[in-house]
Amino acid sequence: MAPDAQLADRLARVESGIVDACRAAGRDRSEVTLIVVTKFHPADLIRDLAELGVRDVGENRHQDAAPKAAELADLPLTWHFVGQLQSNKARAVAQYARVIHSVDRPSLVTALARTDVPLDVFLEVNLTDDPGRGGVAPEQLLPLAETVLEHPSLTLRGVMSVAPLGEEPRAAFARLRGHAERVRTVAPEATQLSAGMSGDYAEAIAEGATHLRIGTAITGERPPRP
């Protein structure tokens, strides 16, 4: 069965928007990886996305992601874990995800390293004043980066964040870009920036985002949360 026409249309519109944003920023489209975030959506939708050419899929809950990854093991997908990750779930998540975007504390680094699975990791930075939000505090960012560098199975790719509500997204992403530059003082090869979602990916691209995490603009309205 062919993929749903509306899904194909939404994907095409976002792809066109990415191309336009890259052009406006003087960047090449090939510099940007589109991760389609499929949380709460069924495996069939991901199979349709794969038929449309999607190769990078993002999930934020292990209990949802694991069965989908198993069901779709025949597809050439790279699974990205983009949600908050408990240390005791690290080994299970490493069975299918190859990129972890939400590393925010030393204990999680240790847990991921113990899996002995080669993983790409991004350090999630908290851009708010609320310590309860996900992400490492900016003043702890470099020590966390150095902790990752101690483990050969982990490759530090860069930093990640979400633009805070109520703040102009481009200003938030500019601050994230500054944090990324600091990380490169200890990890020169950590050149990637995971930023930008359905409503602000153009601003993220303008500030150097290399990985976009886009959900509803492509997948449509989420099903009711189980």
Steps between C-alpha positions, in 0.01 A plus 500: 500500500634844407569748779221739593492798262464749786809358672697531177378857455596602855845346458547681169396834653749464785774392261432809289514716812835350597638569153378861518643551850836357395509728197419804716780404741751444222521131584471182299203270559740207538628653826167435674359165617122478530389279788128427490375468858231232505404476867155353562463412130478136387768305321296509179550875475876456533492237227319751278761764582777259407331439164504878451875505558527575874800331659526672842227447759473649848324359805485628856358209701672164517180308563361632172821492296622147576207308348491726196873459440462123526206492261684717247838330524487423129516870410821704455422742783717682750318533831562815705398513866394860565321485837617498859676171569520321833837343566341162569352501147834574329584140412154432358497818291846422363359183346334704224595870525834606359473869587407638843407870497425548870818431698488737796684345797810293579301200627331465162835522322629217720189289436525546124871418502433177690290371210821476293290590195645773276270799541492856374397742774387860527515695825161652580538856632238661724439848355257600777542613859299201620733228633211254477500515123693241305856579406831573661557846648734702277767522770513117514517453124877475458552254788225284350665513159829393655323207667368381163849526350628250759295219343614356163159353416338845511550758226416855600325657203394834645225664702121500500224714644141614470419871468327610824135603480461877494844568358576591141630170357789646305637672812484169688674315219767767485576430866509128426743568218722680750490198730593280204805714434607454863467123470726504196781642715525155662350290217588661164315232303169563681373725224133404487200687635167327569239775505177599333154345502182546299450865588855632508722294271572794268642702791705198608645460152593869502705438815678194366277204588616176340223275638132598500248310717167552322181323600147630446580714194568168324311232693187704563301511822621251756275213602375510861783423740472146635 
